[in-house]
Amino acid sequence: MFGDLKRFDNGTGSGLDWFRPWLDEIFQEGAADIRSVPRGSFPMINVGRTDDAVRVYVLAAGLARDDLDISVQDNVLTLRGRRDALPGEKEGDRKRPCFRRERFDGEFVRSISLPDGIDVERAEARCHDGVFEIHLPKREELKPRRIDVQAV
């Protein structure tokens, strides 16, 4: 009875994959996707917190350390930069026609809110193989402090 429905199965992994092109058509480029981060957001980031610091990992394959500008103002971390087109993607000032594009080029800006108590003066950033690690230590007075119990 339901055997004819099998022909509509396109073999994709997610049950909502059929819905994504429809949403993309309605909302166009730059609109929020049904996932937590809009598709095409660059660079991707992971944020973690310990007792001592907040660490931000910026996954930016293809960017050199000088291609990313990192700033903090009013507890907002801003990542700003530019990613150039891949060699062979452009002919003069025009992009070549493409069947599918998942990597964009051009300017980008990402901003994330940070928790209160970050010591911006001691912040550090490192880059290795396209992964930027930003270490944002907490101010000393906000770090947990162990209190020893004395015997009486």
C-alpha positions in Angstrom: 0.0 0.0 0.0 2.7 2.5 1.0 5.3 1.1 -1.4 4.9 4.0 -3.8 6.0 6.4 -1.1 9.5 4.8 -1.2 10.2 6.6 -4.5 10.2 10.0 -2.7 13.0 8.9 -0.4 16.1 10.8 -1.6 18.5 9.1 0.9 19.5 12.3 2.7 20.6 12.0 6.3 18.3 14.5 8.1 14.5 14.4 8.0 14.4 18.1 7.4 16.9 18.3 4.5 14.0 18.7 2.1 12.9 21.8 4.0 16.2 23.7 3.8 16.1 24.7 0.1 12.6 26.0 0.6 13.7 28.2 3.5 16.8 29.3 1.6 14.6 30.4 -1.3 12.2 32.3 1.0 14.7 34.1 3.2 17.6 34.4 0.8 21.2 34.7 1.8 22.2 35.7 5.3 19.0 34.7 7.0 19.0 32.3 10.0 18.9 28.7 9.2 17.0 26.1 11.2 20.3 25.2 12.9 21.8 27.2 15.8 24.2 29.1 13.5 23.2 30.3 10.0 24.7 28.3 7.3 27.6 30.1 5.7 28.6 31.9 8.9 32.3 32.4 8.9 34.4 31.9 10.9 32.9 29.1 13.0 33.6 29.5 16.7 33.6 27.4 19.8 33.4 29.1 23.2 34.3 27.4 26.5 34.6 28.6 30.1 36.8 27.4 33.0 37.2 28.8 36.5 40.1 30.9 35.3 39.2 32.1 31.8 37.0 32.1 28.7 38.5 30.4 25.7 37.3 31.1 22.1 38.4 28.8 19.3 38.0 30.4 15.9 38.0 27.8 13.1 39.2 29.8 10.1 40.9 27.5 7.6 42.7 29.5 4.9 43.3 32.6 7.1 46.7 33.8 8.1 47.2 35.4 11.5 47.2 38.9 10.0 43.9 38.3 8.2 41.9 38.3 11.4 41.3 41.4 13.5 40.3 40.6 17.1 38.9 43.2 19.4 37.0 43.4 22.7 34.8 46.3 23.7 32.1 46.4 26.4 32.2 42.6 26.9 31.7 42.0 23.1 34.4 40.0 21.2 34.5 41.1 17.6 36.2 39.1 14.8 36.7 41.0 11.6 38.5 40.2 8.4 38.5 39.3 4.7 38.7 36.0 2.9 39.8 36.1 -0.7 38.4 33.9 -3.5 40.2 30.7 -4.3 42.6 30.7 -7.2 40.7 30.1 -10.5 37.3 31.1 -9.1 37.5 34.5 -10.8 38.0 35.7 -14.3 39.0 39.4 -14.0 36.4 41.0 -11.8 33.7 38.3 -12.4 33.2 35.1 -10.5 33.0 32.0 -12.7 29.6 30.2 -12.8 29.4 27.5 -10.1 27.1 24.6 -9.6 27.4 24.7 -5.8 29.1 27.2 -3.5 29.6 26.5 0.2 32.7 28.7 0.7 32.1 32.5 0.4 34.8 35.1 -0.1 34.7 38.7 1.0 34.6 40.6 4.3 33.1 39.1 7.4 32.3 40.2 11.0 31.3 38.0 13.9 30.5 39.3 17.4 29.8 37.4 20.6 28.9 38.5 24.1 31.3 37.7 26.8 30.5 37.2 30.5 31.3 40.0 32.9 34.7 40.0 34.6 37.1 39.5 31.7 40.5 41.0 32.1 41.0 42.3 28.6 44.5 43.6 29.4 45.8 40.1 29.8 44.0 38.6 26.8 46.1 36.5 24.3 45.5 35.0 20.9 47.4 32.3 19.0 47.1 30.8 15.6 48.0 27.4 14.4 46.9 25.8 11.1 43.9 28.1 10.7 42.6 27.6 14.3 42.8 30.8 16.4 42.7 30.3 20.1 41.8 33.4 22.1 42.4 33.2 25.9 40.4 35.7 27.9 41.4 35.4 31.6 39.0 36.4 34.3 39.9 39.2 36.8 41.6 37.8 39.9 38.8 38.9 42.3 36.2 36.9 40.3 38.2 33.6 40.3 37.0 31.0 42.8 39.1 31.0 45.9 39.7 28.1 48.2 39.2 28.7 51.9 41.0 26.4 54.2 39.1 25.0 57.2 41.0 25.3 60.4 40.7 22.8 63.3 39.8 24.3 66.7 
